């Protein structure tokens, strides 16, 4: 709990410098069809995720959750939320691992932010997201190149509740302030026959889940818009295909009649359609999408393989020593 609380506080401080989004066609900020609104929640899974999912189910609204790998790693509650999000028919997407400024990172560090999040999401939910959102919207030319090389959809927004700005206000007042841009941009300034929106909200602020989310949903529904996931909004698959991690099969030994140990024969074959592990980038079968390198999510598995390999080597040494007696 202390880890999660500290992380939320850090995210709040980081949000204070939200960047102005560039007009870049590589960064998606509207839907392909008019009359659609993609409701998105950043920085989770948070402590109020169950309550938010219950509200979305009550309103029959599907949303997209841009989650932080570090939040999933914080405790079991956050990790367990991923399957609940999928079970509710919502979409999971990446908001990087640490919520750092991608534009201030090396290309390798950017890829690590994505691969660590992809790994932990696959570990707990069995999917690898094809959509990402850069923290604070910071994804300039180099970042854009890296994300596109990984086969990811760079997801921006054109309407912001700015809920993070109003957390020091009373809940009712914070809700009214957060509704200002919704009312101005969508309710008063748009037409469902011609316009669409990607709307940014956060699930880590209590008032945003307690009060704001329902206000947003009711107002936009009354305007005549349909809520959709980012997948439906953009028209590209939500998850990378062919990204199943090959199982690590422990080596076997065959003992001859003389007692000598024979190394195992044959190689471990990954399941059909799985990504190649160990190359800088791996092309997913069937779609040409790029699967992030598996760098951290299988440390335990890889360590186990090394232990088994070490045990096998020790066995060989013991057998040779015995033969020399």
C-alpha positions in Angstrom: 0.0 0.0 0.0 2.9 2.4 0.8 4.4 1.7 -2.6 1.1 2.4 -4.4 0.5 5.6 -2.4 4.0 6.9 -3.1 3.6 6.1 -6.8 0.3 8.0 -7.0 1.8 11.0 -5.4 4.7 11.0 -7.8 2.3 10.7 -10.8 0.4 13.7 -9.6 3.5 15.8 -9.4 4.7 14.6 -12.8 1.3 15.5 -14.4 1.8 19.2 -13.4 3.8 19.8 -16.6 1.5 18.2 -19.2 2.8 18.9 -22.6 0.9 20.5 -25.5 0.2 17.7 -28.1 1.8 18.3 -31.5 -0.3 18.0 -34.6 1.3 14.8 -35.8 -0.7 12.3 -37.9 1.3 9.5 -36.2 -0.3 10.4 -32.9 -4.0 9.4 -33.0 -6.3 11.9 -31.3 -9.7 11.3 -32.9 -11.7 8.3 -34.1 -12.0 7.3 -37.7 -15.8 7.5 -37.6 -17.9 10.4 -36.4 -20.2 10.0 -33.4 -17.7 8.0 -31.4 -16.0 8.9 -28.1 -13.2 6.7 -26.8 -13.2 7.1 -23.0 -9.7 6.4 -21.7 -8.3 6.1 -18.2 -4.6 6.7 -17.4 -2.2 5.8 -14.6 -3.9 2.7 -13.2 -4.9 0.1 -12.2 -5.8 2.2 -9.2 -7.4 1.6 -5.9 -10.8 2.5 -7.2 -10.7 0.2 -10.2 -13.5 -2.1 -9.0 -15.8 0.8 -8.4 -15.0 2.2 -11.8 -15.7 -1.1 -13.5 -19.0 -1.4 -11.8 -20.0 2.0 -13.0 -19.0 1.2 -16.6 -21.0 -2.0 -16.4 -24.0 -0.1 -15.1 -23.8 2.4 -17.9 -22.9 -0.3 -20.6 -19.8 1.7 -21.6 -16.6 0.2 -22.9 -13.4 2.0 -22.1 -9.7 1.7 -22.6 -7.3 1.5 -19.7 -3.7 2.8 -20.3 -2.0 1.1 -17.4 1.4 1.6 -15.8 3.6 -1.5 -15.5 4.8 -0.2 -12.1 1.3 0.0 -10.8 0.6 -3.6 -11.8 3.8 -4.5 -10.0 2.9 -2.5 -6.9 0.6 -5.2 -5.3 -1.7 -8.0 -6.0 -4.8 -5.9 -6.2 -3.5 -3.9 -9.1 -2.3 -7.0 -10.9 -5.6 -8.7 -10.4 -7.4 -5.7 -12.0 -6.1 -6.6 -15.5 -8.2 -9.7 -15.9 -11.3 -7.9 -14.5 -10.8 -5.1 -17.1 -10.7 -7.7 -19.9 -13.6 -9.6 -18.5 -15.7 -6.4 -18.6 -15.1 -6.1 -22.3 -12.7 -3.2 -21.9 -9.3 -2.7 -23.6 -5.9 -2.8 -22.0 -3.2 -0.5 -23.3 0.3 0.6 -22.2 1.2 3.9 -20.4 4.9 2.7 -20.1 6.4 1.3 -16.9 7.6 4.2 -14.9 5.6 7.2 -16.3 8.9 8.9 -17.2 9.4 11.4 -20.1 10.2 9.3 -23.1 11.7 12.2 -25.0 14.5 12.4 -22.4 15.4 8.7 -22.7 17.6 6.7 -25.1 16.0 4.5 -27.7 16.9 1.4 -25.7 15.4 2.9 -22.5 12.2 3.7 -24.4 12.0 0.1 -25.6 12.6 -1.1 -22.1 9.7 1.0 -20.8 7.4 -0.8 -23.3 8.8 -4.3 -23.0 8.7 -4.3 -19.2 5.0 -3.2 -19.3 4.2 -5.7 -22.0 5.8 -8.5 -20.1 4.0 -7.8 -16.8 0.7 -7.4 -18.6 1.2 -10.7 -20.4 2.1 -12.3 -17.2 -1.1 -11.2 -15.5 -3.6 -10.9 -18.3 -2.2 -12.9 -21.3 -2.1 -10.0 -23.7 0.5 -7.6 -25.1 -1.0 -4.2 -25.9 -0.7 -2.7 -29.4 -1.7 0.7 -28.2 0.5 3.0 -26.0 0.2 6.5 -24.6 3.3 8.5 -23.7 3.2 10.0 -20.2 2.2 13.7 -20.5 2.0 13.2 -24.3 5.7 13.5 -24.7 6.6 11.5 -27.8 8.6 13.6 -30.3 10.3 12.3 -33.5 12.7 9.8 -32.0 10.0 8.4 -29.7 7.6 8.2 -32.6 10.1 6.2 -34.7 10.7 3.8 -31.8 7.0 3.2 -31.1 6.2 2.7 -34.7 9.1 0.2 -35.0 7.5 -1.7 -32.2 4.2 -1.8 -34.1 2.4 0.3 -31.6 -0.4 2.9 -32.0 0.6 6.2 -30.4 -2.6 7.3 -28.6 -3.2 10.9 -27.8 -6.4 12.7 -27.0 -8.4 15.8 -28.1 -10.4 16.3 -24.9 -8.9 16.4 -21.4 -10.9 16.4 -18.1 -7.8 17.8 -16.4 -8.9 16.0 -13.3 -5.4 15.9 -11.9 -5.4 19.7 -11.7 -8.2 19.8 -9.2 -7.4 17.2 -6.6 -7.0 19.8 -3.9 -10.6 21.0 -4.3 -13.7 19.6 -2.7 -15.0 16.7 -4.7 -18.0 18.5 -6.0 -16.0 21.6 -7.0 -13.3 19.4 -8.6 -16.0 17.7 -10.7 -17.4 21.0 -11.9 -14.0 22.2 -12.9 -13.2 19.0 -14.7 -16.5 19.2 -16.7 -15.6 22.6 -18.1 -13.7 21.3 -21.1 -16.2 18.5 -21.7 -19.0 21.0 -21.8 -17.0 23.4 -24.0 -15.4 21.0 -26.5 -18.0 18.2 -26.8 -21.3 19.3 -25.4 -21.4 22.8 -26.8 -18.7 22.7 -29.6 -19.2 19.4 -31.5 -21.6 17.5 -33.6 -21.9 13.7 -33.5 -22.7 13.7 -37.2 -19.2 15.0 -38.0 -17.0 14.8 -34.9 -15.3 12.3 -32.7 -13.2 12.4 -29.6 -10.6 10.6 -27.5 -11.2 11.7 -23.9 -8.6 11.6 -21.2 -9.4 10.9 -17.5 -7.5 9.3 -14.6 -8.6 6.5 -12.4 -6.3 7.2 -9.5 -8.2 10.3 -8.3 -11.1 9.4 -6.0 -13.5 12.2 -7.1 -12.8 11.3 -10.7 -14.3 7.8 -10.1 -16.9 8.8 -7.4 -18.4 11.7 -9.3 -16.8 12.8 -12.5 -16.9 9.6 -14.6 -20.7 9.3 -14.4 -21.2 13.0 -15.2 -19.0 12.6 -18.2 -20.8 9.5 -19.4 -24.3 10.9 -19.0 -23.5 14.3 -20.7 -21.8 12.7 -23.7 -24.5 10.0 -24.1 -27.2 12.7 -24.0 -25.3 14.6 -26.7 -25.7 11.5 -29.0 -22.3 10.0 -29.0 -21.4 6.3 -28.7 -18.7 5.2 -26.4 -16.1 2.8 -27.9 -12.7 1.3 -27.1 -9.6 2.6 -28.8 -9.6 -0.5 -31.0 -13.0 0.4 -32.4 -12.1 4.1 -32.5 -9.0 3.6 -34.5 -9.7 0.4 -36.3 -6.5 -1.4 -35.5 -6.2 -4.6 -33.3 -5.9 -4.0 -29.6 -3.2 -6.6 -29.0 -0.1 -7.8 -30.8 -0.5 -11.3 -32.2 2.1 -14.1 -32.2 3.5 -12.8 -28.9 3.3 -16.0 -26.9 6.4 -16.5 -24.8 7.9 -19.9 -25.6 8.0 -22.3 -22.6 11.3 -23.1 -21.1 11.8 -26.9 -21.3 14.3 -28.3 -18.8 17.1 -30.3 -20.5 17.0 -34.0 -20.2 19.9 -36.5 -19.9 20.3 -39.9 -21.4 22.6 -42.3 -19.6 24.4 -44.9 -21.7 25.2 -48.5 -20.4 28.7 -47.3 -19.5 27.5 -44.7 -17.1 28.6 -41.7 -19.2 26.2 -38.8 -19.4 25.1 -37.8 -22.9 23.9 -34.2 -23.5 20.3 -33.9 -24.6 19.6 -33.9 -28.3 17.2 -31.8 -30.3 16.2 -28.2 -29.7 13.3 -26.6 -28.0 10.8 -25.4 -30.6 8.6 -22.4 -29.7 4.8 -22.7 -30.4 3.7 -21.9 -33.9 3.3 -18.1 -34.3 5.3 -17.2 -31.3 7.8 -14.3 -31.2 11.5 -14.9 -31.3 13.1 -14.1 -28.0 16.5 -12.4 -27.8 16.6 -10.3 -31.0 16.2 -6.5 -30.7 12.8 -6.7 -32.4 10.7 -9.7 -33.3 8.1 -9.7 -36.0 4.8 -11.1 -35.0 3.4 -13.7 -37.4 0.5 -12.9 -39.6 0.4 -9.1 -39.1 3.9 -7.8 -39.4 3.6 -6.1 -36.0 6.7 -5.8 -33.9 6.8 -7.5 -30.6 9.0 -5.8 -27.9 12.0 -7.8 -26.9 11.4 -9.9 -23.7 13.8 -8.3 -21.3 12.6 -8.5 -17.8 9.3 -10.3 -17.5 10.8 -13.8 -17.6 13.7 -13.2 -15.2 12.5 -16.0 -13.0 12.0 -18.4 -15.9 15.4 -17.6 -17.4 17.1 -18.0 -14.0 15.5 -21.3 -13.6 16.8 -22.4 -16.9 20.3 -21.3 -15.9 20.0 -23.3 -12.6 19.0 -26.4 -14.6 21.8 -25.9 -17.0 24.2 -25.6 -14.1 22.9 -28.7 -12.5 23.4 -30.6 -15.8 26.9 -29.3 -16.1 27.7 -30.4 -12.6 26.3 -33.8 -13.4 28.6 -34.2 -16.4 31.6 -33.2 -14.3 30.7 -35.7 -11.6 30.3 -38.5 -14.1 33.6 -37.7 -15.8 35.3 -37.6 -12.4 33.8 -41.0 -11.5 35.0 -42.5 -14.7 38.6 -41.4 -14.0 38.7 -43.1 -10.6 
